Structures are given as structure tokens and as C-alpha cells.
Amino acid sequence: MATLLLFHDDALIDALAARHLGPLGAVRSPQRERLAETLLCRPRCGHHASEGQ
């Protein structure tokens, strides 16, 4: 993560996104949206998604 912040490596960002977010492509749209929302909430809420609601 530090490398990403320091060097803004676009290839690294793309590789991480494909690796970690790629599986969401196999999930149906309504579920995918809920999962994406949960994933975005996690870092904002100190890793406790239930606290962000």
C-alpha cells in the first residue's frame, strides 16, 4: 500500500483491482452493489461495516 501511495503506480493499482475486485464480476448486480458498498465502508469505519450504517 505504501508503494501505491508514494509512486502512484497505475499498473499496480490495476493489478490489485483485478485481483481483489475481479470476483465481484461473477456476482449478480444487486448483490454486487451491496458487496461493493460494504467493501467501501470497511476502511471508513475501522473495519466494522455494521458501524457505518
PQR file with spaces between the fields and no chain letter, atoms N, CA, C, O and H, PARSE charges and radii, in Angstrom:
ATOM       1  N    MET     1       0.818   -1.183    0.000 -0.4000 1.5000
ATOM       2  CA   MET     1       0.000    0.000    0.000 -0.0000 2.0000
ATOM       3  C    MET     1       0.868    1.255    0.000  0.5500 1.7000
ATOM       4  O    MET     1       0.533    2.244   -0.652 -0.5500 1.4000
ATOM       5  N    ALA     2       1.970    1.217    0.721 -0.4000 1.5000
ATOM       6  CA   ALA     2       2.858    2.379    0.758 -0.0000 2.0000
ATOM       7  C    ALA     2       3.413    2.691   -0.624  0.5500 1.7000
ATOM       8  O    ALA     2       3.521    3.858   -1.001 -0.5500 1.4000
ATOM       9  H    ALA     2       2.242    0.414    1.250  0.4000 1.0000
ATOM      10  N    THR     3       3.764    1.661   -1.378 -0.4000 1.5000
ATOM      11  CA   THR     3       4.266    1.855   -2.739 -0.0000 2.0000
ATOM      12  C    THR     3       3.216    2.546   -3.584  0.5500 1.7000
ATOM      13  O    THR     3       3.532    3.440   -4.369 -0.5500 1.4000
ATOM      14  H    THR     3       3.676    0.713   -1.072  0.4000 1.0000
ATOM      15  N    LEU     4       1.983    2.139   -3.427 -0.4000 1.5000
ATOM      16  CA   LEU     4       0.885    2.722   -4.178 -0.0000 2.0000
ATOM      17  C    LEU     4       0.760    4.208   -3.866  0.5500 1.7000
ATOM      18  O    LEU     4       0.594    5.025   -4.771 -0.5500 1.4000
ATOM      19  H    LEU     4       1.727    1.413   -2.789  0.4000 1.0000
ATOM      20  N    LEU     5       0.840    4.552   -2.599 -0.4000 1.5000
ATOM      21  CA   LEU     5       0.701    5.949   -2.191 -0.0000 2.0000
ATOM      22  C    LEU     5       1.890    6.803   -2.620  0.5500 1.7000
ATOM      23  O    LEU     5       1.723    7.947   -3.042 -0.5500 1.4000
ATOM      24  H    LEU     5       0.975    3.888   -1.863  0.4000 1.0000
ATOM      25  N    LEU     6       3.073    6.248   -2.509 -0.4000 1.5000
ATOM      26  CA   LEU     6       4.277    7.018   -2.824 -0.0000 2.0000
ATOM      27  C    LEU     6       4.501    7.205   -4.318  0.5500 1.7000
ATOM      28  O    LEU     6       4.874    8.291   -4.762 -0.5500 1.4000
ATOM      29  H    LEU     6       3.209    5.318   -2.166  0.4000 1.0000
ATOM      30  N    PHE     7       4.276    6.158   -5.088 -0.4000 1.5000
ATOM      31  CA   PHE     7       4.638    6.192   -6.501 -0.0000 2.0000
ATOM      32  C    PHE     7       3.452    6.260   -7.451  0.5500 1.7000
ATOM      33  O    PHE     7       3.640    6.443   -8.654 -0.5500 1.4000
ATOM      34  H    PHE     7       3.973    5.276   -4.727  0.4000 1.0000
ATOM      35  N    HIS     8       2.238    6.116   -6.937 -0.4000 1.5000
ATOM      36  CA   HIS     8       1.034    6.114   -7.764 -0.0000 2.0000
ATOM      37  C    HIS     8       1.263    5.268   -9.018  0.5500 1.7000
ATOM      38  O    HIS     8       1.178    5.749  -10.148 -0.5500 1.4000
ATOM      39  H    HIS     8       2.086    5.967   -5.960  0.4000 1.0000
ATOM      40  N    ASP     9       1.551    4.010   -8.775 -0.4000 1.5000
ATOM      41  CA   ASP     9       1.859    3.054   -9.837 -0.0000 2.0000
ATOM      42  C    ASP     9       0.557    2.528  -10.451  0.5500 1.7000
ATOM      43  O    ASP     9      -0.122    1.687   -9.861 -0.5500 1.4000
ATOM      44  H    ASP     9       1.619    3.620   -7.857  0.4000 1.0000
ATOM      45  N    ASP    10       0.215    3.037  -11.652 -0.4000 1.5000
ATOM      46  CA   ASP    10      -1.039    2.660  -12.298 -0.0000 2.0000
ATOM      47  C    ASP    10      -1.126    1.161  -12.576  0.5500 1.7000
ATOM      48  O    ASP    10      -2.199    0.573  -12.439 -0.5500 1.4000
ATOM      49  H    ASP    10       0.766    3.720  -12.132  0.4000 1.0000
ATOM      50  N    ALA    11      -0.022    0.539  -12.960 -0.4000 1.5000
ATOM      51  CA   ALA    11      -0.026   -0.901  -13.236 -0.0000 2.0000
ATOM      52  C    ALA    11      -0.315   -1.682  -11.954  0.5500 1.7000
ATOM      53  O    ALA    11      -1.043   -2.674  -11.978 -0.5500 1.4000
ATOM      54  H    ALA    11       0.850    1.017  -13.071  0.4000 1.0000
ATOM      55  N    LEU    12       0.250   -1.237  -10.846 -0.4000 1.5000
ATOM      56  CA   LEU    12       0.000   -1.892   -9.562 -0.0000 2.0000
ATOM      57  C    LEU    12      -1.456   -1.709   -9.126  0.5500 1.7000
ATOM      58  O    LEU    12      -2.077   -2.645   -8.623 -0.5500 1.4000
ATOM      59  H    LEU    12       0.841   -0.431  -10.826  0.4000 1.0000
ATOM      60  N    ILE    13      -1.989   -0.521   -9.317 -0.4000 1.5000
ATOM      61  CA   ILE    13      -3.386   -0.260   -8.986 -0.0000 2.0000
ATOM      62  C    ILE    13      -4.299   -1.168   -9.802  0.5500 1.7000
ATOM      63  O    ILE    13      -5.232   -1.760   -9.259 -0.5500 1.4000
ATOM      64  H    ILE    13      -1.484    0.239   -9.725  0.4000 1.0000
ATOM      65  N    ASP    14      -4.039   -1.281  -11.098 -0.4000 1.5000
ATOM      66  CA   ASP    14      -4.848   -2.143  -11.965 -0.0000 2.0000
ATOM      67  C    ASP    14      -4.754   -3.601  -11.546  0.5500 1.7000
ATOM      68  O    ASP    14      -5.761   -4.309  -11.522 -0.5500 1.4000
ATOM      69  H    ASP    14      -3.282   -0.800  -11.540  0.4000 1.0000
ATOM      70  N    ALA    15      -3.552   -4.051  -11.218 -0.4000 1.5000
ATOM      71  CA   ALA    15      -3.361   -5.447  -10.809 -0.0000 2.0000
ATOM      72  C    ALA    15      -4.090   -5.747   -9.495  0.5500 1.7000
ATOM      73  O    ALA    15      -4.720   -6.795   -9.355 -0.5500 1.4000
ATOM      74  H    ALA    15      -2.734   -3.476  -11.237  0.4000 1.0000
ATOM      75  N    LEU    16      -4.000   -4.831   -8.546 -0.4000 1.5000
ATOM      76  CA   LEU    16      -4.695   -5.019   -7.263 -0.0000 2.0000
ATOM      77  C    LEU    16      -6.211   -5.001   -7.445  0.5500 1.7000
ATOM      78  O    LEU    16      -6.927   -5.802   -6.844 -0.5500 1.4000
ATOM      79  H    LEU    16      -3.488   -3.980   -8.660  0.4000 1.0000
ATOM      80  N    ALA    17      -6.687   -4.091   -8.271 -0.4000 1.5000
ATOM      81  CA   ALA    17      -8.128   -4.019   -8.519 -0.0000 2.0000
ATOM      82  C    ALA    17      -8.623   -5.300   -9.175  0.5500 1.7000
ATOM      83  O    ALA    17      -9.652   -5.842   -8.771 -0.5500 1.4000
ATOM      84  H    ALA    17      -6.106   -3.440   -8.760  0.4000 1.0000
ATOM      85  N    ALA    18      -7.907   -5.790  -10.176 -0.4000 1.5000
ATOM      86  CA   ALA    18      -8.317   -7.019  -10.852 -0.0000 2.0000
ATOM      87  C    ALA    18      -8.295   -8.206   -9.899  0.5500 1.7000
ATOM      88  O    ALA    18      -9.190   -9.051   -9.930 -0.5500 1.4000
ATOM      89  H    ALA    18      -7.071   -5.349  -10.504  0.4000 1.0000
ATOM      90  N    ARG    19      -7.293   -8.268   -9.068 -0.4000 1.5000
ATOM      91  CA   ARG    19      -7.165   -9.396   -8.148 -0.0000 2.0000
ATOM      92  C    ARG    19      -8.246   -9.390   -7.073  0.5500 1.7000
ATOM      93  O    ARG    19      -8.836  -10.427   -6.767 -0.5500 1.4000
ATOM      94  H    ARG    19      -6.566   -7.582   -9.042  0.4000 1.0000
ATOM      95  N    HIS    20      -8.499   -8.220   -6.507 -0.4000 1.5000
ATOM      96  CA   HIS    20      -9.404   -8.154   -5.361 -0.0000 2.0000
ATOM      97  C    HIS    20     -10.852   -7.855   -5.737  0.5500 1.7000
ATOM      98  O    HIS    20     -11.768   -8.274   -5.030 -0.5500 1.4000
ATOM      99  H    HIS    20      -8.020   -7.378   -6.756  0.4000 1.0000
ATOM     100  N    LEU    21     -11.071   -7.143   -6.827 -0.4000 1.5000
ATOM     101  CA   LEU    21     -12.434   -6.787   -7.202 -0.0000 2.0000
ATOM     102  C    LEU    21     -12.970   -7.630   -8.352  0.5500 1.7000
ATOM     103  O    LEU    21     -14.174   -7.635   -8.607 -0.5500 1.4000
ATOM     104  H    LEU    21     -10.327   -6.802   -7.401  0.4000 1.0000
ATOM     105  N    GLY    22     -12.090   -8.340   -9.046 -0.4000 1.5000
ATOM     106  CA   GLY    22     -12.493   -9.178  -10.173 -0.0000 2.0000
ATOM     107  C    GLY    22     -13.597  -10.164   -9.844  0.5500 1.7000
ATOM     108  O    GLY    22     -14.529  -10.317  -10.634 -0.5500 1.4000
ATOM     109  H    GLY    22     -11.112   -8.336   -8.838  0.4000 1.0000
ATOM     110  N    PRO    23     -13.524  -10.843   -8.696 -0.5600 1.5000
ATOM     111  CA   PRO    23     -14.578  -11.807   -8.355  0.2800 2.0000
ATOM     112  C    PRO    23     -15.973  -11.186   -8.249  0.5500 1.7000
ATOM     113  O    PRO    23     -16.966  -11.903   -8.366 -0.5500 1.4000
ATOM     114  N    LEU    24     -16.070   -9.887   -8.032 -0.4000 1.5000
ATOM     115  CA   LEU    24     -17.382   -9.244   -7.971 -0.0000 2.0000
ATOM     116  C    LEU    24     -18.109   -9.328   -9.309  0.5500 1.7000
ATOM     117  O    LEU    24     -19.337   -9.244   -9.351 -0.5500 1.4000
ATOM     118  H    LEU    24     -15.263   -9.304   -7.936  0.4000 1.0000
ATOM     119  N    GLY    25     -17.368   -9.494  -10.398 -0.4000 1.5000
ATOM     120  CA   GLY    25     -17.975   -9.595  -11.719 -0.0000 2.0000
ATOM     121  C    GLY    25     -18.864  -10.817  -11.868  0.5500 1.7000
ATOM     122  O    GLY    25     -19.752  -10.829  -12.721 -0.5500 1.4000
ATOM     123  H    GLY    25     -16.371   -9.562  -10.364  0.4000 1.0000
ATOM     124  N    ALA    26     -18.646  -11.847  -11.058 -0.4000 1.5000
ATOM     125  CA   ALA    26     -19.432  -13.076  -11.140 -0.0000 2.0000
ATOM     126  C    ALA    26     -20.697  -13.013  -10.279  0.5500 1.7000
ATOM     127  O    ALA    26     -21.515  -13.933  -10.306 -0.5500 1.4000
ATOM     128  H    ALA    26     -17.925  -11.837  -10.366  0.4000 1.0000
ATOM     129  N    VAL    27     -20.854  -11.938   -9.522 -0.4000 1.5000
ATOM     130  CA   VAL    27     -21.996  -11.797   -8.622 -0.0000 2.0000
ATOM     131  C    VAL    27     -23.089  -10.981   -9.333  0.5500 1.7000
ATOM     132  O    VAL    27     -22.790  -10.036  -10.064 -0.5500 1.4000
ATOM     133  H    VAL    27     -20.190  -11.191   -9.500  0.4000 1.0000
ATOM     134  N    ARG    28     -24.346  -11.354   -9.110 -0.4000 1.5000
ATOM     135  CA   ARG    28     -25.460  -10.616   -9.715 -0.0000 2.0000
ATOM     136  C    ARG    28     -25.452   -9.161   -9.268  0.5500 1.7000
ATOM     137  O    ARG    28     -24.972   -8.830   -8.184 -0.5500 1.4000
ATOM     138  H    ARG    28     -24.589  -12.121   -8.516  0.4000 1.0000
ATOM     139  N    SER    29     -25.996   -8.297  -10.127 -0.4000 1.5000
ATOM     140  CA   SER    29     -25.936   -6.853   -9.919 -0.0000 2.0000
ATOM     141  C    SER    29     -26.394   -6.380   -8.543  0.5500 1.7000
ATOM     142  O    SER    29     -25.637   -5.656   -7.896 -0.5500 1.4000
ATOM     143  H    SER    29     -26.386   -8.566  -11.007  0.4000 1.0000
ATOM     144  N    PRO    30     -27.584   -6.738   -8.047 -0.5600 1.5000
ATOM     145  CA   PRO    30     -27.991   -6.214   -6.729  0.2800 2.0000
ATOM     146  C    PRO    30     -27.039   -6.639   -5.610  0.5500 1.7000
ATOM     147  O    PRO    30     -26.719   -5.845   -4.725 -0.5500 1.4000
ATOM     148  N    GLN    31     -26.592   -7.885   -5.653 -0.4000 1.5000
ATOM     149  CA   GLN    31     -25.658   -8.366   -4.628 -0.0000 2.0000
ATOM     150  C    GLN    31     -24.307   -7.668   -4.779  0.5500 1.7000
ATOM     151  O    GLN    31     -23.673   -7.314   -3.785 -0.5500 1.4000
ATOM     152  H    GLN    31     -26.851   -8.530   -6.372  0.4000 1.0000
ATOM     153  N    ARG    32     -23.871   -7.473   -6.016 -0.4000 1.5000
ATOM     154  CA   ARG    32     -22.589   -6.831   -6.273 -0.0000 2.0000
ATOM     155  C    ARG    32     -22.574   -5.426   -5.694  0.5500 1.7000
ATOM     156  O    ARG    32     -21.573   -5.001   -5.117 -0.5500 1.4000
ATOM     157  H    ARG    32     -24.387   -7.760   -6.824  0.4000 1.0000
ATOM     158  N    GLU    33     -23.678   -4.701   -5.846 -0.4000 1.5000
ATOM     159  CA   GLU    33     -23.757   -3.335   -5.315 -0.0000 2.0000
ATOM     160  C    GLU    33     -23.669   -3.325   -3.788  0.5500 1.7000
ATOM     161  O    GLU    33     -22.985   -2.480   -3.210 -0.5500 1.4000
ATOM     162  H    GLU    33     -24.491   -5.046   -6.315  0.4000 1.0000
ATOM     163  N    ARG    34     -24.362   -4.266   -3.134 -0.4000 1.5000
ATOM     164  CA   ARG    34     -24.297   -4.349   -1.667 -0.0000 2.0000
ATOM     165  C    ARG    34     -22.900   -4.719   -1.199  0.5500 1.7000
ATOM     166  O    ARG    34     -22.392   -4.155   -0.230 -0.5500 1.4000
ATOM     167  H    ARG    34     -24.917   -4.952   -3.604  0.4000 1.0000
ATOM     168  N    LEU    35     -22.275   -5.676   -1.895 -0.4000 1.5000
ATOM     169  CA   LEU    35     -20.914   -6.076   -1.516 -0.0000 2.0000
ATOM     170  C    LEU    35     -19.931   -4.933   -1.708  0.5500 1.7000
ATOM     171  O    LEU    35     -19.065   -4.706   -0.863 -0.5500 1.4000
ATOM     172  H    LEU    35     -22.688   -6.134   -2.683  0.4000 1.0000
ATOM     173  N    ALA    36     -20.059   -4.216   -2.811 -0.4000 1.5000
ATOM     174  CA   ALA    36     -19.169   -3.082   -3.062 -0.0000 2.0000
ATOM     175  C    ALA    36     -19.348   -2.008   -1.997  0.5500 1.7000
ATOM     176  O    ALA    36     -18.370   -1.417   -1.538 -0.5500 1.4000
ATOM     177  H    ALA    36     -20.763   -4.400   -3.498  0.4000 1.0000
ATOM     178  N    GLU    37     -20.594   -1.753   -1.603 -0.4000 1.5000
ATOM     179  CA   GLU    37     -20.865   -0.773   -0.552 -0.0000 2.0000
ATOM     180  C    GLU    37     -20.209   -1.190    0.768  0.5500 1.7000
ATOM     181  O    GLU    37     -19.626   -0.366    1.472 -0.5500 1.4000
ATOM     182  H    GLU    37     -21.388   -2.232   -1.976  0.4000 1.0000
ATOM     183  N    THR    38     -20.315   -2.477    1.088 -0.4000 1.5000
ATOM     184  CA   THR    38     -19.696   -2.995    2.306 -0.0000 2.0000
ATOM     185  C    THR    38     -18.181   -2.865    2.243  0.5500 1.7000
ATOM     186  O    THR    38     -17.543   -2.470    3.220 -0.5500 1.4000
ATOM     187  H    THR    38     -20.789   -3.146    0.516  0.4000 1.0000
ATOM     188  N    LEU    39     -17.609   -3.198    1.093 -0.4000 1.5000
ATOM     189  CA   LEU    39     -16.156   -3.093    0.941 -0.0000 2.0000
ATOM     190  C    LEU    39     -15.680   -1.655    1.079  0.5500 1.7000
ATOM     191  O    LEU    39     -14.614   -1.411    1.646 -0.5500 1.4000
ATOM     192  H    LEU    39     -18.127   -3.518    0.300  0.4000 1.0000
ATOM     193  N    LEU    40     -16.447   -0.706    0.574 -0.4000 1.5000
ATOM     194  CA   LEU    40     -16.071    0.704    0.704 -0.0000 2.0000
ATOM     195  C    LEU    40     -16.230    1.202    2.137  0.5500 1.7000
ATOM     196  O    LEU    40     -15.469    2.058    2.590 -0.5500 1.4000
ATOM     197  H    LEU    40     -17.312   -0.904    0.114  0.4000 1.0000
ATOM     198  N    CYS    41     -17.200    0.677    2.835 -0.4000 1.5000
ATOM     199  CA   CYS    41     -17.450    1.102    4.217 -0.0000 2.0000
ATOM     200  C    CYS    41     -16.367    0.599    5.163  0.5500 1.7000
ATOM     201  O    CYS    41     -16.035    1.258    6.148 -0.5500 1.4000
ATOM     202  H    CYS    41     -17.818   -0.018    2.467  0.4000 1.0000
ATOM     203  N    ARG    42     -15.833   -0.546    4.863 -0.4000 1.5000
ATOM     204  CA   ARG    42     -14.880   -1.179    5.777 -0.0000 2.0000
ATOM     205  C    ARG    42     -13.722   -0.262    6.175  0.5500 1.7000
ATOM     206  O    ARG    42     -13.497   -0.070    7.370 -0.5500 1.4000
ATOM     207  H    ARG    42     -16.103   -1.082    4.063  0.4000 1.0000
ATOM     208  N    PRO    43     -12.977    0.313    5.223 -0.5600 1.5000
ATOM     209  CA   PRO    43     -11.861    1.179    5.663  0.2800 2.0000
ATOM     210  C    PRO    43     -12.328    2.477    6.317  0.5500 1.7000
ATOM     211  O    PRO    43     -11.625    3.037    7.159 -0.5500 1.4000
ATOM     212  N    ARG    44     -13.504    2.953    5.937 -0.4000 1.5000
ATOM     213  CA   ARG    44     -14.019    4.190    6.529 -0.0000 2.0000
ATOM     214  C    ARG    44     -14.475    4.000    7.970  0.5500 1.7000
ATOM     215  O    ARG    44     -14.474    4.945    8.758 -0.5500 1.4000
ATOM     216  H    ARG    44     -14.075    2.499    5.254  0.4000 1.0000
ATOM     217  N    CYS    45     -14.861    2.787    8.305 -0.4000 1.5000
ATOM     218  CA   CYS    45     -15.459    2.517    9.620 -0.0000 2.0000
ATOM     219  C    CYS    45     -14.530    1.717   10.525  0.5500 1.7000
ATOM     220  O    CYS    45     -14.997    1.088   11.475 -0.5500 1.4000
ATOM     221  H    CYS    45     -14.861    2.019    7.665  0.4000 1.0000
ATOM     222  N    GLY    46     -13.264    1.725   10.263 -0.4000 1.5000
ATOM     223  CA   GLY    46     -12.335    0.988   11.104 -0.0000 2.0000
ATOM     224  C    GLY    46     -12.542   -0.509   11.030  0.5500 1.7000
ATOM     225  O    GLY    46     -12.396   -1.210   12.032 -0.5500 1.4000
ATOM     226  H    GLY    46     -12.885    2.236    9.491  0.4000 1.0000
ATOM     227  N    HIS    47     -12.878   -1.000    9.856 -0.4000 1.5000
ATOM     228  CA   HIS    47     -13.060   -2.425    9.596 -0.0000 2.0000
ATOM     229  C    HIS    47     -14.314   -3.008   10.228  0.5500 1.7000
ATOM     230  O    HIS    47     -14.416   -4.225   10.383 -0.5500 1.4000
ATOM     231  H    HIS    47     -12.997   -0.431    9.043  0.4000 1.0000
ATOM     232  N    HIS    48     -15.268   -2.163   10.594 -0.4000 1.5000
ATOM     233  CA   HIS    48     -16.529   -2.632   11.165 -0.0000 2.0000
ATOM     234  C    HIS    48     -17.670   -2.069   10.334  0.5500 1.7000
ATOM     235  O    HIS    48     -18.206   -1.009   10.656 -0.5500 1.4000
ATOM     236  H    HIS    48     -15.185   -1.174   10.468  0.4000 1.0000
ATOM     237  N    ALA    49     -18.046   -2.766    9.268 -0.4000 1.5000
ATOM     238  CA   ALA    49     -19.055   -2.278    8.341 -0.0000 2.0000
ATOM     239  C    ALA    49     -20.382   -1.979    9.015  0.5500 1.7000
ATOM     240  O    ALA    49     -21.085   -1.061    8.594 -0.5500 1.4000
ATOM     241  H    ALA    49     -17.610   -3.628    9.006  0.4000 1.0000
ATOM     242  N    SER    50     -20.747   -2.730   10.055 -0.4000 1.5000
ATOM     243  CA   SER    50     -22.038   -2.513   10.717 -0.0000 2.0000
ATOM     244  C    SER    50     -22.101   -1.150   11.413  0.5500 1.7000
ATOM     245  O    SER    50     -23.195   -0.630   11.634 -0.5500 1.4000
ATOM     246  H    SER    50     -20.176   -3.476   10.397  0.4000 1.0000
ATOM     247  N    GLU    51     -20.970   -0.571   11.755 -0.4000 1.5000
ATOM     248  CA   GLU    51     -20.953    0.733   12.420 -0.0000 2.0000
ATOM     249  C    GLU    51     -21.223    1.868   11.467  0.5500 1.7000
ATOM     250  O    GLU    51     -21.584    2.962   11.899 -0.5500 1.4000
ATOM     251  H    GLU    51     -20.082   -0.993   11.575  0.4000 1.0000
ATOM     252  N    GLY    52     -21.053    1.631   10.148 -0.4000 1.5000
ATOM     253  CA   GLY    52     -21.235    2.697    9.174 -0.0000 2.0000
ATOM     254  C    GLY    52     -22.669    2.901    8.742  0.5500 1.7000
ATOM     255  O    GLY    52     -22.952    3.785    7.933 -0.5500 1.4000
ATOM     256  H    GLY    52     -20.759    0.742    9.797  0.4000 1.0000
ATOM     257  N    GLN    53     -23.572    2.104    9.262 -0.4000 1.5000
ATOM     258  CA   GLN    53     -24.963    2.206    8.816 -0.0000 2.0000
ATOM     259  C    GLN    53     -25.787    3.013    9.760  0.5500 1.7000
ATOM     260  O    GLN    53     -26.983    3.197    9.534 -0.5500 1.4000
ATOM     261  H    GLN    53     -23.342    1.386    9.919  0.4000 1.0000
